[in-house]
Amino acid sequence: MSSFSKYFNQLRMSLSIHQVGLAELLGHEQSYISALEAGTKGPPTPEFIERLIEVLSLSEEQQKKLHQAVEASQRKLIIPSDVPEDICWKVQDLRRHLNTLCPAEINIIREIIEPPH
């Protein structure tokens, strides 16, 4: 389950809205809402997100968390053209091993990339 899927589901549940009701409010099929929550569909369009914010009258904090979850759930990675070649190879290595990383390894990578202040 992606960060977006998880947050989207938590948000809907916290507001006590059924998938059918939310789908009607957003002008989508219930099956699309279900697919978003299950993570079988990638993060939705910016227009969908803005409509969701509007329909649910999300607070600033909820909006911030929603946008962060969408960003964390992007399936495509665009590497800038001026990145050194060795970084491109490391990104490829990471991509190849994504499904096998354990939580401890993920934490080590996080600490390397964003050391505690």
C-alpha positions in Angstrom: 0.0 0.0 0.0 1.4 3.4 -0.9 1.6 6.4 1.4 -1.2 8.0 -0.6 -3.4 4.9 -0.4 -2.9 4.6 3.3 -3.5 8.3 4.1 -6.5 8.5 1.7 -8.1 5.6 3.4 -7.4 7.0 6.9 -8.7 10.4 5.9 -12.0 8.9 4.5 -12.4 6.7 7.6 -11.7 9.5 10.0 -14.5 11.5 8.4 -16.9 8.6 8.5 -17.5 8.7 4.7 -18.2 5.5 2.8 -16.5 4.9 -0.6 -19.8 5.2 -2.4 -20.5 8.6 -0.8 -17.1 10.0 -1.5 -17.2 8.8 -5.1 -20.5 10.6 -5.5 -19.1 13.8 -4.0 -16.0 13.6 -6.3 -17.8 12.6 -9.4 -16.1 9.2 -9.7 -17.0 5.6 -9.6 -16.7 3.8 -6.2 -14.4 1.3 -8.0 -11.9 4.1 -8.6 -11.9 5.2 -4.9 -11.4 1.5 -4.0 -8.5 1.2 -6.4 -6.9 4.3 -5.0 -7.2 3.0 -1.5 -5.8 -0.4 -2.5 -2.9 1.1 -4.3 -3.7 -0.5 -7.6 -4.0 3.0 -9.2 -1.2 5.4 -8.9 -1.7 8.7 -7.1 -4.4 10.7 -8.8 -4.1 13.9 -10.8 -3.6 17.3 -9.1 -7.2 18.2 -10.2 -8.5 15.2 -8.2 -6.5 16.3 -5.1 -7.8 19.8 -5.3 -11.3 18.5 -5.7 -10.8 16.2 -2.7 -9.5 19.1 -0.6 -12.5 21.2 -1.6 -15.2 18.6 -1.1 -13.9 17.5 2.3 -12.9 21.0 3.5 -9.5 19.7 4.6 -7.6 21.7 7.1 -4.1 23.1 6.3 -2.5 20.2 8.2 -4.6 17.6 6.3 -3.8 19.2 3.0 -0.1 19.2 3.9 -0.2 15.5 4.8 -2.2 14.7 1.7 0.3 16.5 -0.6 3.3 14.7 1.2 1.6 11.4 0.7 1.0 12.0 -3.0 4.6 13.0 -3.4 5.9 10.0 -1.5 3.7 7.7 -3.7 5.0 8.8 -7.1 6.0 5.8 -9.1 8.2 7.5 -11.6 11.6 8.9 -10.7 13.1 11.6 -13.0 16.9 11.9 -12.6 18.2 15.3 -13.6 20.5 15.1 -16.7 23.4 16.7 -14.8 23.6 14.0 -12.1 27.0 12.2 -12.0 27.0 8.8 -13.7 27.8 6.9 -10.4 24.6 8.3 -8.8 22.6 7.0 -11.8 24.1 3.5 -11.2 23.3 3.7 -7.4 19.7 4.7 -8.2 19.5 1.7 -10.5 20.8 -0.5 -7.7 18.3 0.9 -5.3 15.4 0.4 -7.8 16.4 -3.2 -8.3 16.4 -3.9 -4.5 13.3 -1.9 -3.5 11.1 -4.9 -2.8 13.8 -6.7 -0.7 14.8 -3.9 1.7 14.0 -4.5 5.3 13.0 -1.7 7.7 16.5 -1.5 9.2 18.1 -1.0 5.8 15.6 1.7 4.9 16.4 3.5 8.2 20.1 3.3 7.4 19.5 4.8 4.0 17.4 7.5 5.5 20.1 8.4 8.1 22.7 8.6 5.3 20.5 10.9 3.2 19.0 13.0 6.0 21.4 12.8 9.0 19.7 13.8 12.3 20.3 17.4 13.3 
